[in-house]
């Protein structure tokens, strides 16, 4: 597959931080932010506030996965392992 890591800088709770995610996670995060009518930065701020001790990049990946699971199999664009 070979999805490279993309590093982006965002401001969370008044400080700048860099987040490294694979491009499909950035795309899904953009889609979710659009669905929720918030900025990506605001969405990341919500995830950050709820993550506890979990690494922020990991927390974002888990958040995206859970949202895709809630949306159901027909809404996601995830290929089956046999594709």
PDB file of N, CA, C and O in Angstrom, chain B, residues numbered from 101:
ATOM      1  N   UNK B 101       0.823  -1.174   0.000  1.00  0.00           N
ATOM      2  CA  UNK B 101       0.000   0.000   0.000  1.00  0.00           C
ATOM      3  C   UNK B 101       0.874   1.246   0.000  1.00  0.00           C
ATOM      4  O   UNK B 101       0.757   2.065  -0.912  1.00  0.00           O
ATOM      5  N   UNK B 102       1.737   1.416   0.982  1.00  0.00           N
ATOM      6  CA  UNK B 102       2.711   2.479   0.997  1.00  0.00           C
ATOM      7  C   UNK B 102       2.198   3.886   1.245  1.00  0.00           C
ATOM      8  O   UNK B 102       2.618   4.810   0.548  1.00  0.00           O
ATOM      9  N   UNK B 103       1.313   4.086   2.203  1.00  0.00           N
ATOM     10  CA  UNK B 103       0.865   5.437   2.541  1.00  0.00           C
ATOM     11  C   UNK B 103       1.910   6.088   3.430  1.00  0.00           C
ATOM     12  O   UNK B 103       2.194   5.598   4.523  1.00  0.00           O
ATOM     13  N   UNK B 104       2.479   7.187   2.968  1.00  0.00           N
ATOM     14  CA  UNK B 104       3.488   7.883   3.748  1.00  0.00           C
ATOM     15  C   UNK B 104       2.882   8.711   4.861  1.00  0.00           C
ATOM     16  O   UNK B 104       1.706   9.074   4.838  1.00  0.00           O
ATOM     17  N   UNK B 105       3.723   8.995   5.828  1.00  0.00           N
ATOM     18  CA  UNK B 105       3.331   9.837   6.950  1.00  0.00           C
ATOM     19  C   UNK B 105       3.395  11.299   6.512  1.00  0.00           C
ATOM     20  O   UNK B 105       4.355  11.729   5.873  1.00  0.00           O
ATOM     21  N   UNK B 106       2.357  12.051   6.869  1.00  0.00           N
ATOM     22  CA  UNK B 106       2.316  13.482   6.593  1.00  0.00           C
ATOM     23  C   UNK B 106       2.288  14.198   7.928  1.00  0.00           C
ATOM     24  O   UNK B 106       1.440  13.917   8.775  1.00  0.00           O
ATOM     25  N   UNK B 107       3.223  15.131   8.117  1.00  0.00           N
ATOM     26  CA  UNK B 107       3.310  15.880   9.368  1.00  0.00           C
ATOM     27  C   UNK B 107       2.700  17.261   9.159  1.00  0.00           C
ATOM     28  O   UNK B 107       3.043  17.970   8.213  1.00  0.00           O
ATOM     29  N   UNK B 108       1.786  17.630  10.061  1.00  0.00           N
ATOM     30  CA  UNK B 108       1.153  18.945   9.988  1.00  0.00           C
ATOM     31  C   UNK B 108       1.239  19.603  11.358  1.00  0.00           C
ATOM     32  O   UNK B 108       1.263  18.929  12.387  1.00  0.00           O
ATOM     33  N   UNK B 109       1.284  20.908  11.352  1.00  0.00           N
ATOM     34  CA  UNK B 109       1.348  21.683  12.580  1.00  0.00           C
ATOM     35  C   UNK B 109      -0.019  22.296  12.859  1.00  0.00           C
ATOM     36  O   UNK B 109      -0.640  22.874  11.967  1.00  0.00           O
ATOM     37  N   UNK B 110      -0.487  22.168  14.100  1.00  0.00           N
ATOM     38  CA  UNK B 110      -1.770  22.744  14.515  1.00  0.00           C
ATOM     39  C   UNK B 110      -1.615  23.402  15.880  1.00  0.00           C
ATOM     40  O   UNK B 110      -0.688  23.093  16.629  1.00  0.00           O
ATOM     41  N   UNK B 111      -2.522  24.300  16.189  1.00  0.00           N
ATOM     42  CA  UNK B 111      -2.555  24.924  17.512  1.00  0.00           C
ATOM     43  C   UNK B 111      -3.658  24.252  18.325  1.00  0.00           C
ATOM     44  O   UNK B 111      -4.811  24.183  17.898  1.00  0.00           O
ATOM     45  N   UNK B 112      -3.286  23.762  19.496  1.00  0.00           N
ATOM     46  CA  UNK B 112      -4.235  23.105  20.395  1.00  0.00           C
ATOM     47  C   UNK B 112      -4.084  23.735  21.771  1.00  0.00           C
ATOM     48  O   UNK B 112      -2.984  23.791  22.321  1.00  0.00           O
ATOM     49  N   UNK B 113      -5.182  24.205  22.317  1.00  0.00           N
ATOM     50  CA  UNK B 113      -5.192  24.802  23.655  1.00  0.00           C
ATOM     51  C   UNK B 113      -4.106  25.874  23.784  1.00  0.00           C
ATOM     52  O   UNK B 113      -3.439  25.980  24.813  1.00  0.00           O
ATOM     53  N   UNK B 114      -3.943  26.659  22.726  1.00  0.00           N
ATOM     54  CA  UNK B 114      -3.018  27.776  22.783  1.00  0.00           C
ATOM     55  C   UNK B 114      -1.563  27.471  22.498  1.00  0.00           C
ATOM     56  O   UNK B 114      -0.732  28.376  22.568  1.00  0.00           O
ATOM     57  N   UNK B 115      -1.222  26.230  22.179  1.00  0.00           N
ATOM     58  CA  UNK B 115       0.170  25.930  21.831  1.00  0.00           C
ATOM     59  C   UNK B 115       0.241  25.154  20.523  1.00  0.00           C
ATOM     60  O   UNK B 115      -0.676  24.402  20.193  1.00  0.00           O
ATOM     61  N   UNK B 116       1.319  25.331  19.784  1.00  0.00           N
ATOM     62  CA  UNK B 116       1.506  24.664  18.502  1.00  0.00           C
ATOM     63  C   UNK B 116       2.123  23.295  18.738  1.00  0.00           C
ATOM     64  O   UNK B 116       2.983  23.117  19.600  1.00  0.00           O
ATOM     65  N   UNK B 117       1.660  22.340  17.953  1.00  0.00           N
ATOM     66  CA  UNK B 117       2.210  20.990  18.014  1.00  0.00           C
ATOM     67  C   UNK B 117       2.172  20.390  16.617  1.00  0.00           C
ATOM     68  O   UNK B 117       1.374  20.804  15.776  1.00  0.00           O
ATOM     69  N   UNK B 118       3.022  19.429  16.378  1.00  0.00           N
ATOM     70  CA  UNK B 118       3.043  18.728  15.099  1.00  0.00           C
ATOM     71  C   UNK B 118       2.400  17.367  15.274  1.00  0.00           C
ATOM     72  O   UNK B 118       2.597  16.690  16.283  1.00  0.00           O
ATOM     73  N   UNK B 119       1.629  16.983  14.275  1.00  0.00           N
ATOM     74  CA  UNK B 119       0.944  15.693  14.295  1.00  0.00           C
ATOM     75  C   UNK B 119       1.334  14.940  13.032  1.00  0.00           C
ATOM     76  O   UNK B 119       1.275  15.490  11.933  1.00  0.00           O
ATOM     77  N   UNK B 120       1.728  13.695  13.186  1.00  0.00           N
ATOM     78  CA  UNK B 120       2.110  12.853  12.053  1.00  0.00           C
ATOM     79  C   UNK B 120       1.066  11.762  11.867  1.00  0.00           C
ATOM     80  O   UNK B 120       0.834  10.947  12.760  1.00  0.00           O
ATOM     81  N   UNK B 121       0.436  11.760  10.688  1.00  0.00           N
ATOM     82  CA  UNK B 121      -0.569  10.759  10.344  1.00  0.00           C
ATOM     83  C   UNK B 121      -0.405  10.383   8.880  1.00  0.00           C
ATOM     84  O   UNK B 121       0.132  11.156   8.086  1.00  0.00           O
ATOM     85  N   UNK B 122      -0.865   9.205   8.534  1.00  0.00           N
ATOM     86  CA  UNK B 122      -0.909   8.806   7.140  1.00  0.00           C
ATOM     87  C   UNK B 122      -1.979   9.637   6.435  1.00  0.00           C
ATOM     88  O   UNK B 122      -2.978  10.015   7.048  1.00  0.00           O
ATOM     89  N   UNK B 123      -1.772   9.923   5.149  1.00  0.00           N
ATOM     90  CA  UNK B 123      -2.695  10.781   4.399  1.00  0.00           C
ATOM     91  C   UNK B 123      -4.154  10.312   4.462  1.00  0.00           C
ATOM     92  O   UNK B 123      -5.039  11.160   4.572  1.00  0.00           O
ATOM     93  N   UNK B 124      -4.453   8.999   4.398  1.00  0.00           N
ATOM     94  CA  UNK B 124      -5.868   8.604   4.512  1.00  0.00           C
ATOM     95  C   UNK B 124      -6.515   9.038   5.835  1.00  0.00           C
ATOM     96  O   UNK B 124      -7.715   9.310   5.869  1.00  0.00           O
ATOM     97  N   UNK B 125      -5.743   9.107   6.914  1.00  0.00           N
ATOM     98  CA  UNK B 125      -6.300   9.583   8.183  1.00  0.00           C
ATOM     99  C   UNK B 125      -6.563  11.085   8.128  1.00  0.00           C
ATOM    100  O   UNK B 125      -7.568  11.555   8.661  1.00  0.00           O
ATOM    101  N   UNK B 126      -5.659  11.853   7.482  1.00  0.00           N
ATOM    102  CA  UNK B 126      -5.908  13.279   7.311  1.00  0.00           C
ATOM    103  C   UNK B 126      -7.164  13.507   6.479  1.00  0.00           C
ATOM    104  O   UNK B 126      -7.965  14.388   6.791  1.00  0.00           O
ATOM    105  N   UNK B 127      -7.338  12.719   5.423  1.00  0.00           N
ATOM    106  CA  UNK B 127      -8.522  12.853   4.573  1.00  0.00           C
ATOM    107  C   UNK B 127      -9.795  12.537   5.349  1.00  0.00           C
ATOM    108  O   UNK B 127     -10.787  13.260   5.249  1.00  0.00           O
ATOM    109  N   UNK B 128      -9.763  11.452   6.123  1.00  0.00           N
ATOM    110  CA  UNK B 128     -10.937  11.081   6.923  1.00  0.00           C
ATOM    111  C   UNK B 128     -11.227  12.146   7.976  1.00  0.00           C
ATOM    112  O   UNK B 128     -12.388  12.467   8.232  1.00  0.00           O
ATOM    113  N   UNK B 129     -10.183  12.691   8.583  1.00  0.00           N
ATOM    114  CA  UNK B 129     -10.354  13.740   9.585  1.00  0.00           C
ATOM    115  C   UNK B 129     -11.003  14.978   8.956  1.00  0.00           C
ATOM    116  O   UNK B 129     -11.874  15.596   9.568  1.00  0.00           O
ATOM    117  N   UNK B 130     -10.586  15.341   7.744  1.00  0.00           N
ATOM    118  CA  UNK B 130     -11.203  16.464   7.026  1.00  0.00           C
ATOM    119  C   UNK B 130     -12.688  16.185   6.772  1.00  0.00           C
ATOM    120  O   UNK B 130     -13.530  17.062   6.963  1.00  0.00           O
ATOM    121  N   UNK B 131     -12.999  14.971   6.345  1.00  0.00           N
ATOM    122  CA  UNK B 131     -14.392  14.611   6.085  1.00  0.00           C
ATOM    123  C   UNK B 131     -15.233  14.695   7.351  1.00  0.00           C
ATOM    124  O   UNK B 131     -16.347  15.217   7.324  1.00  0.00           O
ATOM    125  N   UNK B 132     -14.711  14.191   8.443  1.00  0.00           N
ATOM    126  CA  UNK B 132     -15.439  14.214   9.715  1.00  0.00           C
ATOM    127  C   UNK B 132     -15.651  15.654  10.176  1.00  0.00           C
ATOM    128  O   UNK B 132     -16.741  16.011  10.624  1.00  0.00           O
ATOM    129  N   UNK B 133     -14.613  16.479  10.068  1.00  0.00           N
ATOM    130  CA  UNK B 133     -14.729  17.887  10.459  1.00  0.00           C
ATOM    131  C   UNK B 133     -15.814  18.579   9.632  1.00  0.00           C
ATOM    132  O   UNK B 133     -16.599  19.370  10.155  1.00  0.00           O
ATOM    133  N   UNK B 134     -15.845  18.271   8.346  1.00  0.00           N
ATOM    134  CA  UNK B 134     -16.866  18.853   7.475  1.00  0.00           C
ATOM    135  C   UNK B 134     -18.261  18.392   7.891  1.00  0.00           C
ATOM    136  O   UNK B 134     -19.189  19.199   7.953  1.00  0.00           O
ATOM    137  N   UNK B 135     -18.415  17.098   8.175  1.00  0.00           N
ATOM    138  CA  UNK B 135     -19.708  16.556   8.606  1.00  0.00           C
ATOM    139  C   UNK B 135     -20.171  17.216   9.905  1.00  0.00           C
ATOM    140  O   UNK B 135     -21.359  17.479  10.090  1.00  0.00           O
ATOM    141  N   UNK B 136     -19.214  17.481  10.805  1.00  0.00           N
ATOM    142  CA  UNK B 136     -19.544  18.068  12.103  1.00  0.00           C
ATOM    143  C   UNK B 136     -19.577  19.599  12.065  1.00  0.00           C
ATOM    144  O   UNK B 136     -19.864  20.242  13.075  1.00  0.00           O
ATOM    145  N   UNK B 137     -19.282  20.176  10.901  1.00  0.00           N
ATOM    146  CA  UNK B 137     -19.276  21.631  10.709  1.00  0.00           C
ATOM    147  C   UNK B 137     -18.314  22.336  11.671  1.00  0.00           C
ATOM    148  O   UNK B 137     -18.647  23.361  12.265  1.00  0.00           O
ATOM    149  N   UNK B 138     -17.123  21.766  11.808  1.00  0.00           N
ATOM    150  CA  UNK B 138     -16.062  22.364  12.619  1.00  0.00           C
ATOM    151  C   UNK B 138     -14.765  22.339  11.814  1.00  0.00           C
ATOM    152  O   UNK B 138     -14.658  21.622  10.819  1.00  0.00           O
ATOM    153  N   UNK B 139     -13.796  23.116  12.244  1.00  0.00           N
ATOM    154  CA  UNK B 139     -12.492  23.079  11.596  1.00  0.00           C
ATOM    155  C   UNK B 139     -11.743  21.818  12.026  1.00  0.00           C
ATOM    156  O   UNK B 139     -12.055  21.214  13.052  1.00  0.00           O
ATOM    157  N   UNK B 140     -10.767  21.440  11.234  1.00  0.00           N
ATOM    158  CA  UNK B 140      -9.932  20.292  11.617  1.00  0.00           C
ATOM    159  C   UNK B 140      -9.253  20.584  12.947  1.00  0.00           C
ATOM    160  O   UNK B 140      -9.156  19.709  13.807  1.00  0.00           O
ATOM    161  N   UNK B 141      -8.787  21.808  13.110  1.00  0.00           N
ATOM    162  CA  UNK B 141      -8.118  22.196  14.351  1.00  0.00           C
ATOM    163  C   UNK B 141      -9.050  22.046  15.557  1.00  0.00           C
ATOM    164  O   UNK B 141      -8.627  21.563  16.607  1.00  0.00           O
ATOM    165  N   UNK B 142     -10.308  22.454  15.413  1.00  0.00           N
ATOM    166  CA  UNK B 142     -11.276  22.310  16.507  1.00  0.00           C
ATOM    167  C   UNK B 142     -11.549  20.839  16.800  1.00  0.00           C
ATOM    168  O   UNK B 142     -11.653  20.439  17.960  1.00  0.00           O
ATOM    169  N   UNK B 143     -11.666  20.040  15.746  1.00  0.00           N
ATOM    170  CA  UNK B 143     -11.897  18.599  15.932  1.00  0.00           C
ATOM    171  C   UNK B 143     -10.716  17.955  16.649  1.00  0.00           C
ATOM    172  O   UNK B 143     -10.904  17.151  17.562  1.00  0.00           O
ATOM    173  N   UNK B 144      -9.508  18.304  16.239  1.00  0.00           N
ATOM    174  CA  UNK B 144      -8.311  17.772  16.908  1.00  0.00           C
ATOM    175  C   UNK B 144      -8.287  18.231  18.365  1.00  0.00           C
ATOM    176  O   UNK B 144      -7.882  17.471  19.243  1.00  0.00           O
ATOM    177  N   UNK B 145      -8.715  19.459  18.629  1.00  0.00           N
ATOM    178  CA  UNK B 145      -8.793  19.948  20.012  1.00  0.00           C
ATOM    179  C   UNK B 145      -9.734  19.108  20.859  1.00  0.00           C
ATOM    180  O   UNK B 145      -9.445  18.828  22.023  1.00  0.00           O
ATOM    181  N   UNK B 146     -10.859  18.704  20.280  1.00  0.00           N
ATOM    182  CA  UNK B 146     -11.808  17.831  21.002  1.00  0.00           C
ATOM    183  C   UNK B 146     -11.184  16.471  21.293  1.00  0.00           C
ATOM    184  O   UNK B 146     -11.303  15.942  22.398  1.00  0.00           O
ATOM    185  N   UNK B 147     -10.523  15.922  20.293  1.00  0.00           N
ATOM    186  CA  UNK B 147      -9.871  14.616  20.463  1.00  0.00           C
ATOM    187  C   UNK B 147      -8.794  14.725  21.533  1.00  0.00           C
ATOM    188  O   UNK B 147      -8.667  13.848  22.388  1.00  0.00           O
ATOM    189  N   UNK B 148      -8.022  15.800  21.483  1.00  0.00           N
ATOM    190  CA  UNK B 148      -6.954  16.020  22.467  1.00  0.00           C
ATOM    191  C   UNK B 148      -7.507  16.093  23.882  1.00  0.00           C
ATOM    192  O   UNK B 148      -6.940  15.513  24.807  1.00  0.00           O
ATOM    193  N   UNK B 149      -8.617  16.807  24.049  1.00  0.00           N
ATOM    194  CA  UNK B 149      -9.208  16.975  25.379  1.00  0.00           C
ATOM    195  C   UNK B 149      -9.713  15.660  25.964  1.00  0.00           C
ATOM    196  O   UNK B 149      -9.756  15.498  27.184  1.00  0.00           O
ATOM    197  N   UNK B 150     -10.095  14.717  25.095  1.00  0.00           N
ATOM    198  CA  UNK B 150     -10.683  13.457  25.558  1.00  0.00           C
ATOM    199  C   UNK B 150      -9.688  12.293  25.596  1.00  0.00           C
ATOM    200  O   UNK B 150     -10.061  11.193  26.004  1.00  0.00           O
ATOM    201  N   UNK B 151      -8.451  12.500  25.188  1.00  0.00           N
ATOM    202  CA  UNK B 151      -7.545  11.370  24.976  1.00  0.00           C
ATOM    203  C   UNK B 151      -6.852  10.829  26.219  1.00  0.00           C
ATOM    204  O   UNK B 151      -6.302   9.729  26.177  1.00  0.00           O
ATOM    205  N   UNK B 152      -6.862  11.560  27.308  1.00  0.00           N
ATOM    206  CA  UNK B 152      -6.161  11.090  28.505  1.00  0.00           C
ATOM    207  C   UNK B 152      -4.661  11.018  28.261  1.00  0.00           C
ATOM    208  O   UNK B 152      -4.055  11.984  27.798  1.00  0.00           O
ATOM    209  N   UNK B 153      -4.067   9.880  28.569  1.00  0.00           N
ATOM    210  CA  UNK B 153      -2.617   9.703  28.433  1.00  0.00           C
ATOM    211  C   UNK B 153      -2.207   9.156  27.068  1.00  0.00           C
ATOM    212  O   UNK B 153      -1.017   8.981  26.807  1.00  0.00           O
ATOM    213  N   UNK B 154      -3.164   8.888  26.207  1.00  0.00           N
ATOM    214  CA  UNK B 154      -2.880   8.301  24.898  1.00  0.00           C
ATOM    215  C   UNK B 154      -2.144   9.304  24.001  1.00  0.00           C
ATOM    216  O   UNK B 154      -2.416  10.503  24.053  1.00  0.00           O
ATOM    217  N   UNK B 155      -1.225   8.815  23.192  1.00  0.00           N
ATOM    218  CA  UNK B 155      -0.530   9.617  22.202  1.00  0.00           C
ATOM    219  C   UNK B 155      -1.554  10.263  21.275  1.00  0.00           C
ATOM    220  O   UNK B 155      -2.520   9.610  20.877  1.00  0.00           O
ATOM    221  N   UNK B 156      -1.358  11.550  20.920  1.00  0.00           N
ATOM    222  CA  UNK B 156      -2.351  12.270  20.124  1.00  0.00           C
ATOM    223  C   UNK B 156      -2.561  11.644  18.749  1.00  0.00           C
ATOM    224  O   UNK B 156      -3.702  11.498  18.312  1.00  0.00           O
ATOM    225  N   UNK B 157      -1.498  11.275  18.066  1.00  0.00           N
ATOM    226  CA  UNK B 157      -1.663  10.648  16.745  1.00  0.00           C
ATOM    227  C   UNK B 157      -2.455   9.353  16.856  1.00  0.00           C
ATOM    228  O   UNK B 157      -3.315   9.078  16.020  1.00  0.00           O
ATOM    229  N   UNK B 158      -2.175   8.568  17.867  1.00  0.00           N
ATOM    230  CA  UNK B 158      -2.928   7.326  18.081  1.00  0.00           C
ATOM    231  C   UNK B 158      -4.383   7.616  18.409  1.00  0.00           C
ATOM    232  O   UNK B 158      -5.284   6.937  17.916  1.00  0.00           O
ATOM    233  N   UNK B 159      -4.612   8.619  19.236  1.00  0.00           N
ATOM    234  CA  UNK B 159      -5.977   8.992  19.606  1.00  0.00           C
ATOM    235  C   UNK B 159      -6.770   9.419  18.371  1.00  0.00           C
ATOM    236  O   UNK B 159      -7.955   9.106  18.256  1.00  0.00           O
ATOM    237  N   UNK B 160      -6.127  10.129  17.454  1.00  0.00           N
ATOM    238  CA  UNK B 160      -6.805  10.546  16.226  1.00  0.00           C
ATOM    239  C   UNK B 160      -7.144   9.331  15.375  1.00  0.00           C
ATOM    240  O   UNK B 160      -8.251   9.235  14.846  1.00  0.00           O
ATOM    241  N   UNK B 161      -6.206   8.407  15.237  1.00  0.00           N
ATOM    242  CA  UNK B 161      -6.469   7.202  14.437  1.00  0.00           C
ATOM    243  C   UNK B 161      -7.637   6.402  15.011  1.00  0.00           C
ATOM    244  O   UNK B 161      -8.497   5.934  14.265  1.00  0.00           O
ATOM    245  N   UNK B 162      -7.668   6.246  16.321  1.00  0.00           N
ATOM    246  CA  UNK B 162      -8.747   5.497  16.974  1.00  0.00           C
ATOM    247  C   UNK B 162     -10.073   6.240  16.793  1.00  0.00           C
ATOM    248  O   UNK B 162     -11.100   5.616  16.528  1.00  0.00           O
ATOM    249  N   UNK B 163     -10.055   7.558  16.933  1.00  0.00           N
ATOM    250  CA  UNK B 163     -11.263   8.357  16.739  1.00  0.00           C
ATOM    251  C   UNK B 163     -11.811   8.162  15.330  1.00  0.00           C
ATOM    252  O   UNK B 163     -13.006   7.930  15.152  1.00  0.00           O
ATOM    253  N   UNK B 164     -10.938   8.255  14.332  1.00  0.00           N
ATOM    254  CA  UNK B 164     -11.362   8.076  12.940  1.00  0.00           C
ATOM    255  C   UNK B 164     -11.925   6.678  12.731  1.00  0.00           C
ATOM    256  O   UNK B 164     -12.971   6.521  12.101  1.00  0.00           O
ATOM    257  N   UNK B 165     -11.250   5.667  13.248  1.00  0.00           N
ATOM    258  CA  UNK B 165     -11.722   4.289  13.115  1.00  0.00           C
ATOM    259  C   UNK B 165     -13.105   4.123  13.733  1.00  0.00           C
ATOM    260  O   UNK B 165     -13.986   3.517  13.123  1.00  0.00           O
ATOM    261  N   UNK B 166     -13.304   4.651  14.928  1.00  0.00           N
ATOM    262  CA  UNK B 166     -14.608   4.535  15.587  1.00  0.00           C
ATOM    263  C   UNK B 166     -15.704   5.234  14.799  1.00  0.00           C
ATOM    264  O   UNK B 166     -16.810   4.706  14.680  1.00  0.00           O
ATOM    265  N   UNK B 167     -15.415   6.408  14.261  1.00  0.00           N
ATOM    266  CA  UNK B 167     -16.417   7.114  13.455  1.00  0.00           C
ATOM    267  C   UNK B 167     -16.774   6.324  12.201  1.00  0.00           C
ATOM    268  O   UNK B 167     -17.942   6.262  11.819  1.00  0.00           O
ATOM    269  N   UNK B 168     -15.779   5.723  11.561  1.00  0.00           N
ATOM    270  CA  UNK B 168     -16.058   4.904  10.380  1.00  0.00           C
ATOM    271  C   UNK B 168     -16.891   3.676  10.748  1.00  0.00           C
ATOM    272  O   UNK B 168     -17.786   3.279  10.002  1.00  0.00           O
ATOM    273  N   UNK B 169     -16.593   3.084  11.892  1.00  0.00           N
ATOM    274  CA  UNK B 169     -17.368   1.926  12.344  1.00  0.00           C
ATOM    275  C   UNK B 169     -18.804   2.323  12.656  1.00  0.00           C
ATOM    276  O   UNK B 169     -19.728   1.567  12.356  1.00  0.00           O
ATOM    277  N   UNK B 170     -19.008   3.486  13.248  1.00  0.00           N
ATOM    278  CA  UNK B 170     -20.353   3.968  13.569  1.00  0.00           C
ATOM    279  C   UNK B 170     -21.146   4.254  12.298  1.00  0.00           C
ATOM    280  O   UNK B 170     -22.364   4.074  12.263  1.00  0.00           O
ATOM    281  N   UNK B 171     -20.448   4.700  11.258  1.00  0.00           N
ATOM    282  CA  UNK B 171     -21.105   5.037   9.996  1.00  0.00           C
ATOM    283  C   UNK B 171     -21.598   3.795   9.282  1.00  0.00           C
ATOM    284  O   UNK B 171     -22.506   3.890   8.456  1.00  0.00           O
ATOM    285  N   UNK B 172     -21.034   2.641   9.570  1.00  0.00           N
ATOM    286  CA  UNK B 172     -21.455   1.399   8.947  1.00  0.00           C
ATOM    287  C   UNK B 172     -20.620   1.050   7.740  1.00  0.00           C
ATOM    288  O   UNK B 172     -19.916   1.899   7.194  1.00  0.00           O
ATOM    289  N   UNK B 173     -20.697  -0.196   7.323  1.00  0.00           N
ATOM    290  CA  UNK B 173     -19.843  -0.677   6.241  1.00  0.00           C
ATOM    291  C   UNK B 173     -20.125  -0.037   4.888  1.00  0.00           C
ATOM    292  O   UNK B 173     -19.213   0.055   4.066  1.00  0.00           O
ATOM    293  N   UNK B 174     -21.335   0.403   4.627  1.00  0.00           N
ATOM    294  CA  UNK B 174     -21.645   0.976   3.324  1.00  0.00           C
ATOM    295  C   UNK B 174     -21.122   2.395   3.181  1.00  0.00           C
ATOM    296  O   UNK B 174     -20.993   2.888   2.060  1.00  0.00           O
ATOM    297  N   UNK B 175     -20.813   3.070   4.294  1.00  0.00           N
ATOM    298  CA  UNK B 175     -20.364   4.458   4.242  1.00  0.00           C
ATOM    299  C   UNK B 175     -18.867   4.586   4.064  1.00  0.00           C
ATOM    300  O   UNK B 175     -18.397   5.580   3.510  1.00  0.00           O
ATOM    301  N   UNK B 176     -18.102   3.598   4.524  1.00  0.00           N
ATOM    302  CA  UNK B 176     -16.651   3.678   4.449  1.00  0.00           C
ATOM    303  C   UNK B 176     -16.134   3.269   3.095  1.00  0.00           C
ATOM    304  O   UNK B 176     -16.809   2.574   2.336  1.00  0.00           O
ATOM    305  N   UNK B 177     -14.933   3.707   2.802  1.00  0.00           N
ATOM    306  CA  UNK B 177     -14.292   3.335   1.551  1.00  0.00           C
ATOM    307  C   UNK B 177     -13.137   2.374   1.818  1.00  0.00           C
ATOM    308  O   UNK B 177     -12.111   2.424   1.139  1.00  0.00           O
ATOM    309  N   UNK B 178     -13.304   1.522   2.786  1.00  0.00           N
ATOM    310  CA  UNK B 178     -12.243   0.599   3.163  1.00  0.00           C
ATOM    311  C   UNK B 178     -12.341  -0.637   2.288  1.00  0.00           C
ATOM    312  O   UNK B 178     -13.402  -1.256   2.197  1.00  0.00           O
ATOM    313  N   UNK B 179     -11.252  -0.994   1.650  1.00  0.00           N
ATOM    314  CA  UNK B 179     -11.219  -2.196   0.824  1.00  0.00           C
ATOM    315  C   UNK B 179     -11.156  -3.426   1.707  1.00  0.00           C
ATOM    316  O   UNK B 179     -10.546  -3.398   2.776  1.00  0.00           O
ATOM    317  N   UNK B 180     -11.780  -4.500   1.265  1.00  0.00           N
ATOM    318  CA  UNK B 180     -11.696  -5.740   2.012  1.00  0.00           C
ATOM    319  C   UNK B 180     -10.286  -6.308   1.858  1.00  0.00           C
ATOM    320  O   UNK B 180      -9.605  -5.996   0.881  1.00  0.00           O
ATOM    321  N   UNK B 181      -9.834  -7.138   2.807  1.00  0.00           N
ATOM    322  CA  UNK B 181      -8.482  -7.686   2.753  1.00  0.00           C
ATOM    323  C   UNK B 181      -8.219  -8.508   1.491  1.00  0.00           C
ATOM    324  O   UNK B 181      -7.065  -8.679   1.097  1.00  0.00           O
ATOM    325  N   UNK B 182      -9.260  -9.010   0.864  1.00  0.00           N
ATOM    326  CA  UNK B 182      -9.071  -9.854  -0.329  1.00  0.00           C
ATOM    327  C   UNK B 182      -9.057  -9.046  -1.614  1.00  0.00           C
ATOM    328  O   UNK B 182      -8.834  -9.613  -2.684  1.00  0.00           O
ATOM    329  N   UNK B 183      -9.292  -7.712  -1.543  1.00  0.00           N
ATOM    330  CA  UNK B 183      -9.331  -6.878  -2.752  1.00  0.00           C
ATOM    331  C   UNK B 183      -7.943  -6.649  -3.284  1.00  0.00           C
ATOM    332  O   UNK B 183      -7.774  -5.970  -4.297  1.00  0.00           O
TER     333      UNK B 183
END
